[in-house]
Amino acid sequence: MSIKIKYKIWLETDDKDGVLGDGKWCLLKAIDETGCLNDALKKLGLSYRKTWDNLVKIEEMLGFKILEKQRGGASGGQTVLTENGKAIVKAFDEFHEKYDKIISEGLDEMTLKIQNNIEK
């Protein structure tokens, strides 16, 4: 069996309350790609009620809207990211693009050291 060390990043308040992390970043990206909350939820295998409540909570904690939701109509409703929502996605994208390889290499090195020490 092979064991690897993994990492996630997230935003949290000074009181250590989680606001938004890699999971919600993936959700926001899926919403941006599909233009529809329901399609994004299906793509990621998430339930509507809990996810919507989490998105509302995120907006409350941040103090600004990250989504604009339009109901119904002939072609159905749509959900789009606000400029602030897009800025959050871009910041996470840029972080992962810049640091994932570096962090993964460091974690691989650490994993190897741990495995070598366990085998001794």
N, CA, C and O atoms as a DFTB+ gen file, in Angstrom:
480 C
 N C O
     1  1       0.842      -1.188       0.000
     2  2       0.000       0.000       0.000
     3  2       0.881       1.243       0.000
     4  3       1.861       1.323       0.741
     5  1       0.529       2.190      -0.820
     6  2       1.259       3.448      -0.906
     7  2       0.463       4.543      -0.196
     8  3      -0.747       4.666      -0.391
     9  1       1.140       5.324       0.614
    10  2       0.506       6.423       1.337
    11  2       1.156       7.719       0.897
    12  3       2.379       7.820       0.805
    13  1       0.310       8.717       0.624
    14  2       0.807      10.029       0.209
    15  2       0.222      11.097       1.120
    16  3      -0.906      10.975       1.598
    17  1       0.985      12.119       1.347
    18  2       0.509      13.277       2.092
    19  2      -0.142      14.224       1.093
    20  3       0.410      14.481       0.023
    21  1      -1.318      14.744       1.444
    22  2      -2.058      15.664       0.582
    23  2      -2.277      16.985       1.315
    24  3      -2.026      17.084       2.516
    25  1      -2.739      17.986       0.595
    26  2      -3.019      19.268       1.217
    27  2      -4.233      19.922       0.558
    28  3      -4.599      19.616      -0.577
    29  1      -4.835      20.827       1.312
    30  2      -5.920      21.669       0.815
    31  2      -5.675      23.069       1.355
    32  3      -5.026      23.247       2.385
    33  1      -6.200      24.053       0.648
    34  2      -6.128      25.424       1.163
    35  2      -7.551      25.934       1.378
    36  3      -8.494      25.466       0.740
    37  1      -7.687      26.878       2.268
    38  2      -8.994      27.471       2.530
    39  2      -8.819      28.846       3.154
    40  3      -7.753      29.195       3.662
    41  1      -9.898      29.611       3.097
    42  2      -9.974      30.904       3.768
    43  2     -10.695      30.690       5.083
    44  3     -11.667      29.938       5.142
    45  1     -10.226      31.349       6.149
    46  2     -10.919      31.259       7.421
    47  2     -10.876      32.601       8.126
    48  3     -10.039      33.450       7.820
    49  1     -11.776      32.784       9.062
    50  2     -11.852      34.021       9.828
    51  2     -10.775      34.010      10.912
    52  3     -10.102      33.002      11.123
    53  1     -10.625      35.133      11.586
    54  2      -9.697      35.204      12.720
    55  2     -10.092      34.230      13.825
    56  3      -9.249      33.795      14.609
    57  1     -11.386      33.889      13.882
    58  2     -11.885      32.937      14.887
    59  2     -11.762      31.492      14.412
    60  3     -12.279      30.576      15.051
    61  1     -11.076      31.296      13.291
    62  2     -10.825      29.966      12.715
    63  2     -12.073      29.289      12.158
    64  3     -12.127      28.063      12.063
    65  1     -13.079      30.091      11.790
    66  2     -14.259      29.564      11.106
    67  2     -13.945      29.476       9.622
    68  3     -13.578      30.474       9.003
    69  1     -14.087      28.283       9.047
    70  2     -13.823      28.105       7.627
    71  2     -14.832      28.863       6.787
    72  3     -16.031      28.829       7.063
    73  1     -14.350      29.538       5.773
    74  2     -15.216      30.314       4.890
    75  2     -15.344      29.614       3.538
    76  3     -16.453      29.328       3.087
    77  1     -14.227      29.343       2.902
    78  2     -14.245      28.805       1.555
    79  2     -12.910      28.126       1.287
    80  3     -11.853      28.664       1.619
    81  1     -12.963      26.935       0.682
    82  2     -11.742      26.209       0.402
    83  2     -11.751      25.595      -0.982
    84  3     -12.526      25.987      -1.854
    85  1     -10.876      24.630      -1.163
    86  2     -10.726      23.991      -2.463
    87  2     -12.028      23.378      -2.980
    88  3     -12.301      23.444      -4.179
    89  1     -12.831      22.787      -2.101
    90  2     -14.089      22.173      -2.533
    91  2     -15.055      23.182      -3.121
    92  3     -15.623      22.956      -4.189
    93  1     -15.242      24.286      -2.433
    94  2     -16.151      25.329      -2.936
    95  2     -15.542      26.033      -4.137
    96  3     -16.275      26.496      -5.012
    97  1     -14.221      26.126      -4.201
    98  2     -13.549      26.664      -5.392
    99  2     -13.913      25.813      -6.606
   100  3     -14.241      26.347      -7.665
   101  1     -13.856      24.485      -6.451
   102  2     -14.235      23.588      -7.552
   103  2     -15.700      23.793      -7.932
   104  3     -16.046      23.779      -9.113
   105  1     -16.558      23.984      -6.928
   106  2     -17.973      24.233      -7.197
   107  2     -18.148      25.542      -7.967
   108  3     -18.874      25.582      -8.959
   109  1     -17.496      26.600      -7.524
   110  2     -17.612      27.887      -8.219
   111  2     -17.102      27.783      -9.653
   112  3     -17.687      28.371     -10.563
   113  1     -16.025      27.045      -9.858
   114  2     -15.520      26.837     -11.226
   115  2     -16.560      26.101     -12.073
   116  3     -16.781      26.451     -13.232
   117  1     -17.198      25.080     -11.491
   118  2     -18.209      24.313     -12.229
   119  2     -19.418      25.192     -12.550
   120  3     -19.984      25.087     -13.638
   121  1     -19.818      26.050     -11.623
   122  2     -20.922      26.975     -11.883
   123  2     -20.543      27.915     -13.019
   124  3     -21.349      28.173     -13.913
   125  1     -19.320      28.425     -12.984
   126  2     -18.864      29.343     -14.025
   127  2     -18.831      28.655     -15.389
   128  3     -19.173      29.260     -16.405
   129  1     -18.418      27.390     -15.405
   130  2     -18.335      26.636     -16.657
   131  2     -19.710      26.277     -17.217
   132  3     -19.928      26.338     -18.427
   133  1     -20.635      25.904     -16.334
   134  2     -21.944      25.429     -16.793
   135  2     -22.985      26.542     -16.870
   136  3     -23.942      26.442     -17.637
   137  1     -22.806      27.601     -16.081
   138  2     -23.805      28.668     -16.025
   139  2     -25.076      28.244     -15.320
   140  3     -26.108      28.908     -15.425
   141  1     -24.996      27.119     -14.590
   142  2     -26.188      26.575     -13.942
   143  2     -25.780      25.841     -12.668
   144  3     -24.956      24.928     -12.705
   145  1     -26.362      26.246     -11.546
   146  2     -26.049      25.598     -10.278
   147  2     -26.389      24.115     -10.312
   148  3     -25.592      23.287      -9.871
   149  1     -27.570      23.772     -10.833
   150  2     -27.971      22.360     -10.866
   151  2     -27.022      21.515     -11.705
   152  3     -26.686      20.397     -11.314
   153  1     -26.584      22.030     -12.852
   154  2     -25.635      21.288     -13.680
   155  2     -24.301      21.117     -12.967
   156  3     -23.675      20.061     -13.052
   157  1     -23.872      22.158     -12.267
   158  2     -22.613      22.073     -11.513
   159  2     -22.736      21.036     -10.399
   160  3     -21.809      20.262     -10.160
   161  1     -23.880      21.024      -9.720
   162  2     -24.100      20.055      -8.644
   163  2     -24.097      18.632      -9.174
   164  3     -23.509      17.738      -8.564
   165  1     -24.756      18.419     -10.312
   166  2     -24.768      17.086     -10.928
   167  2     -23.355      16.658     -11.306
   168  3     -22.956      15.518     -11.069
   169  1     -22.610      17.577     -11.890
   170  2     -21.240      17.291     -12.314
   171  2     -20.371      16.847     -11.133
   172  3     -19.514      15.974     -11.276
   173  1     -20.602      17.459      -9.960
   174  2     -19.784      17.177      -8.786
   175  2     -20.430      16.187      -7.813
   176  3     -19.818      15.810      -6.814
   177  1     -21.662      15.766      -8.103
   178  2     -22.351      14.811      -7.233
   179  2     -22.748      15.389      -5.881
   180  3     -22.661      14.702      -4.864
   181  1     -23.182      16.641      -5.862
   182  2     -23.564      17.313      -4.623
   183  2     -25.068      17.523      -4.549
   184  3     -25.743      17.579      -5.576
   185  1     -25.596      17.639      -3.328
   186  2     -27.022      17.889      -3.154
   187  2     -27.296      19.395      -3.146
   188  3     -26.450      20.192      -2.740
   189  1     -28.483      19.764      -3.599
   190  2     -28.828      21.175      -3.765
   191  2     -28.950      21.914      -2.437
   192  3     -28.275      22.922      -2.224
   193  1     -29.807      21.421      -1.541
   194  2     -30.148      22.159      -0.323
   195  2     -28.917      22.486       0.507
   196  3     -28.705      23.647       0.859
   197  1     -28.104      21.490       0.826
   198  2     -26.924      21.721       1.670
   199  2     -25.935      22.655       0.975
   200  3     -25.362      23.543       1.606
   201  1     -25.741      22.452      -0.304
   202  2     -24.788      23.275      -1.046
   203  2     -25.265      24.719      -1.124
   204  3     -24.476      25.643      -0.927
   205  1     -26.556      24.923      -1.412
   206  2     -27.079      26.283      -1.483
   207  2     -26.927      26.976      -0.140
   208  3     -26.519      28.135      -0.082
   209  1     -27.254      26.269       0.949
   210  2     -27.098      26.847       2.286
   211  2     -25.640      27.239       2.544
   212  3     -25.374      28.290       3.126
   213  1     -24.704      26.403       2.115
   214  2     -23.284      26.715       2.282
   215  2     -22.882      27.946       1.474
   216  3     -22.111      28.780       1.950
   217  1     -23.399      28.060       0.259
   218  2     -23.079      29.224      -0.576
   219  2     -23.618      30.510       0.048
   220  3     -22.946      31.541       0.025
   221  1     -24.819      30.453       0.601
   222  2     -25.397      31.614       1.282
   223  2     -24.543      31.981       2.491
   224  3     -24.275      33.158       2.734
   225  1     -24.121      30.982       3.240
   226  2     -23.272      31.209       4.419
   227  2     -21.945      31.858       4.013
   228  3     -21.464      32.766       4.690
   229  1     -21.358      31.392       2.910
   230  2     -20.102      31.966       2.428
   231  2     -20.292      33.448       2.117
   232  3     -19.473      34.280       2.507
   233  1     -21.379      33.775       1.410
   234  2     -21.647      35.176       1.074
   235  2     -21.831      36.015       2.338
   236  3     -21.352      37.147       2.407
   237  1     -22.519      35.467       3.331
   238  2     -22.726      36.197       4.587
   239  2     -21.393      36.448       5.290
   240  3     -21.153      37.543       5.799
   241  1     -20.535      35.443       5.316
   242  2     -19.251      35.583       5.999
   243  2     -18.321      36.550       5.258
   244  3     -17.590      37.316       5.886
   245  1     -18.352      36.513       3.927
   246  2     -17.510      37.406       3.136
   247  2     -18.050      38.836       3.127
   248  3     -17.286      39.796       3.025
   249  1     -19.368      38.968       3.235
   250  2     -19.981      40.290       3.214
   251  2     -20.267      40.815       1.824
   252  3     -20.521      42.005       1.641
   253  1     -20.227      39.909       0.828
   254  2     -20.576      40.301      -0.535
   255  2     -21.071      39.086      -1.308
   256  3     -20.813      37.943      -0.930
   257  1     -21.787      39.352      -2.395
   258  2     -22.332      38.293      -3.250
   259  2     -21.236      37.678      -4.103
   260  3     -20.360      38.381      -4.608
   261  1     -21.290      36.365      -4.260
   262  2     -20.382      35.678      -5.180
   263  2     -21.158      35.057      -6.342
   264  3     -20.574      34.639      -7.342
   265  1     -22.508      35.005      -6.189
   266  2     -23.370      34.428      -7.227
   267  2     -24.527      35.344      -7.540
   268  3     -25.025      36.068      -6.678
   269  1     -24.948      35.299      -8.795
   270  2     -26.195      35.931      -9.216
   271  2     -27.055      34.822      -9.782
   272  3     -26.654      34.133     -10.720
   273  1     -28.247      34.646      -9.207
   274  2     -29.129      33.559      -9.632
   275  2     -30.372      34.151     -10.274
   276  3     -31.015      35.040      -9.715
   277  1     -30.702      33.640     -11.463
   278  2     -31.914      34.066     -12.166
   279  2     -32.795      32.839     -12.342
   280  3     -32.350      31.819     -12.867
   281  1     -34.032      32.939     -11.908
   282  2     -34.957      31.805     -11.960
   283  2     -35.632      31.682     -13.313
   284  3     -35.827      32.657     -14.038
   285  1     -35.980      30.438     -13.622
   286  2     -36.866      30.082     -14.720
   287  2     -36.636      30.755     -16.046
   288  3     -35.511      31.076     -16.428
   289  1     -37.742      30.959     -16.738
   290  2     -37.678      31.503     -18.086
   291  2     -37.785      30.395     -19.111
   292  3     -37.817      29.217     -18.756
   293  1     -37.842      30.759     -20.363
   294  2     -38.012      29.790     -21.444
   295  2     -36.863      28.787     -21.497
   296  3     -37.081      27.602     -21.748
   297  1     -35.652      29.256     -21.263
   298  2     -34.503      28.348     -21.334
   299  2     -34.058      27.874     -19.961
   300  3     -32.979      27.296     -19.832
   301  1     -34.874      28.110     -18.921
   302  2     -34.510      27.703     -17.566
   303  2     -33.710      28.793     -16.878
   304  3     -33.348      29.797     -17.490
   305  1     -33.441      28.584     -15.607
   306  2     -32.694      29.572     -14.839
   307  2     -31.205      29.464     -15.100
   308  3     -30.726      28.553     -15.776
   309  1     -30.499      30.416     -14.547
   310  2     -29.048      30.362     -14.662
   311  2     -28.428      30.919     -13.395
   312  3     -29.041      31.718     -12.686
   313  1     -27.226      30.497     -13.123
   314  2     -26.457      31.000     -12.001
   315  2     -25.090      31.392     -12.545
   316  3     -24.413      30.592     -13.191
   317  1     -24.696      32.617     -12.279
   318  2     -23.396      33.096     -12.756
   319  2     -22.622      33.681     -11.582
   320  3     -23.206      34.093     -10.581
   321  1     -21.324      33.710     -11.717
   322  2     -20.480      34.307     -10.697
   323  2     -20.486      35.817     -10.847
   324  3     -20.490      36.346     -11.958
   325  1     -20.486      36.500      -9.715
   326  2     -20.294      37.947      -9.730
   327  2     -18.816      38.211     -10.008
   328  3     -18.015      37.278     -10.068
   329  1     -18.466      39.458     -10.173
   330  2     -17.051      39.801     -10.357
   331  2     -16.231      39.359      -9.144
   332  3     -15.096      38.906      -9.291
   333  1     -16.808      39.491      -7.940
   334  2     -16.108      39.029      -6.735
   335  2     -15.943      37.508      -6.743
   336  3     -14.898      36.993      -6.346
   337  1     -16.964      36.799      -7.191
   338  2     -16.871      35.343      -7.297
   339  2     -15.793      34.933      -8.286
   340  3     -15.023      34.006      -8.033
   341  1     -15.743      35.627      -9.410
   342  2     -14.712      35.343     -10.418
   343  2     -13.313      35.642      -9.874
   344  3     -12.360      34.926     -10.180
   345  1     -13.194      36.691      -9.073
   346  2     -11.894      37.050      -8.488
   347  2     -11.412      35.969      -7.526
   348  3     -10.219      35.669      -7.472
   349  1     -12.335      35.386      -6.769
   350  2     -11.978      34.300      -5.851
   351  2     -11.496      33.089      -6.641
   352  3     -10.460      32.507      -6.319
   353  1     -12.242      32.709      -7.672
   354  2     -11.845      31.567      -8.508
   355  2     -10.473      31.828      -9.115
   356  3      -9.617      30.943      -9.121
   357  1     -10.262      33.023      -9.621
   358  2      -8.976      33.362     -10.243
   359  2      -7.833      33.269      -9.227
   360  3      -6.754      32.772      -9.552
   361  1      -8.063      33.742      -8.010
   362  2      -7.019      33.693      -6.982
   363  2      -6.650      32.246      -6.651
   364  3      -5.470      31.915      -6.542
   365  1      -7.657      31.385      -6.490
   366  2      -7.389      29.966      -6.227
   367  2      -6.701      29.325      -7.428
   368  3      -5.756      28.554      -7.258
   369  1      -7.163      29.634      -8.636
   370  2      -6.531      29.104      -9.855
   371  2      -5.048      29.464      -9.891
   372  3      -4.191      28.610     -10.122
   373  1      -4.766      30.736      -9.660
   374  2      -3.385      31.206      -9.730
   375  2      -2.515      30.578      -8.638
   376  3      -1.357      30.236      -8.878
   377  1      -3.082      30.429      -7.436
   378  2      -2.335      29.776      -6.363
   379  2      -1.968      28.351      -6.758
   380  3      -0.808      27.948      -6.670
   381  1      -2.978      27.593      -7.196
   382  2      -2.730      26.189      -7.545
   383  2      -1.780      26.066      -8.734
   384  3      -0.932      25.173      -8.762
   385  1      -1.916      26.944      -9.699
   386  2      -1.024      26.899     -10.861
   387  2       0.423      27.158     -10.450
   388  3       1.347      26.524     -10.961
   389  1       0.607      28.084      -9.533
   390  2       1.951      28.468      -9.128
   391  2       2.574      27.497      -8.119
   392  3       3.774      27.228      -8.184
   393  1       1.767      26.966      -7.183
   394  2       2.339      26.246      -6.053
   395  2       2.078      24.742      -6.001
   396  3       2.783      24.044      -5.273
   397  1       1.113      24.216      -6.727
   398  2       0.806      22.785      -6.619
   399  2       2.024      21.896      -6.873
   400  3       2.279      20.966      -6.107
   401  1       2.763      22.168      -7.920
   402  2       3.921      21.328      -8.258
   403  2       4.967      21.399      -7.147
   404  3       5.515      20.374      -6.741
   405  1       5.240      22.594      -6.662
   406  2       6.238      22.780      -5.602
   407  2       5.801      22.052      -4.330
   408  3       6.594      21.338      -3.717
   409  1       4.545      22.235      -3.938
   410  2       4.050      21.598      -2.725
   411  2       4.020      20.086      -2.899
   412  3       4.404      19.358      -1.984
   413  1       3.579      19.604      -4.038
   414  2       3.533      18.157      -4.284
   415  2       4.922      17.530      -4.195
   416  3       5.087      16.456      -3.617
   417  1       5.914      18.201      -4.766
   418  2       7.286      17.687      -4.688
   419  2       7.769      17.642      -3.244
   420  3       8.420      16.681      -2.834
   421  1       7.453      18.673      -2.479
   422  2       7.824      18.697      -1.060
   423  2       7.125      17.614      -0.273
   424  3       7.734      16.980       0.589
   425  1       5.855      17.393      -0.556
   426  2       5.105      16.349       0.143
   427  2       5.606      14.963      -0.253
   428  3       5.672      14.069       0.591
   429  1       5.963      14.772      -1.530
   430  2       6.529      13.488      -1.970
   431  2       7.834      13.209      -1.229
   432  3       8.087      12.082      -0.804
   433  1       8.658      14.240      -1.079
   434  2       9.926      14.094      -0.360
   435  2       9.677      13.737       1.102
   436  3      10.353      12.874       1.661
   437  1       8.717      14.398       1.709
   438  2       8.376      14.120       3.104
   439  2       7.828      12.703       3.260
   440  3       8.178      11.998       4.206
   441  1       6.967      12.288       2.327
   442  2       6.399      10.933       2.353
   443  2       7.507       9.892       2.279
   444  3       7.489       8.904       3.014
   445  1       8.457      10.112       1.403
   446  2       9.579       9.189       1.248
   447  2      10.382       9.086       2.541
   448  3      10.763       7.991       2.953
   449  1      10.638      10.219       3.174
   450  2      11.374      10.221       4.441
   451  2      10.603       9.447       5.511
   452  3      11.193       8.671       6.263
   453  1       9.308       9.654       5.581
   454  2       8.491       8.946       6.568
   455  2       8.539       7.442       6.304
   456  3       8.759       6.649       7.219
   457  1       8.333       7.062       5.051
   458  2       8.346       5.632       4.708
   459  2       9.699       5.012       5.006
   460  3       9.755       3.891       5.512
   461  1      10.793       5.705       4.711
   462  2      12.133       5.193       4.991
   463  2      12.357       5.015       6.475
   464  3      12.977       4.036       6.892
   465  1      11.864       5.944       7.285
   466  2      12.013       5.832       8.738
   467  2      11.152       4.710       9.313
   468  3      11.548       4.062      10.282
   469  1       9.990       4.476       8.730
   470  2       9.101       3.403       9.199
   471  2       9.699       2.051       8.886
   472  3       9.569       1.120       9.680
   473  1      10.354       1.923       7.741
   474  2      10.900       0.649       7.299
   475  2      12.146       0.249       8.080
   476  3      12.537      -0.918       8.048
   477  1      12.769       1.176       8.770
   478  2      14.016       0.866       9.495
   479  2      13.808       0.030      10.705
   480  3      14.769      -0.300      11.400
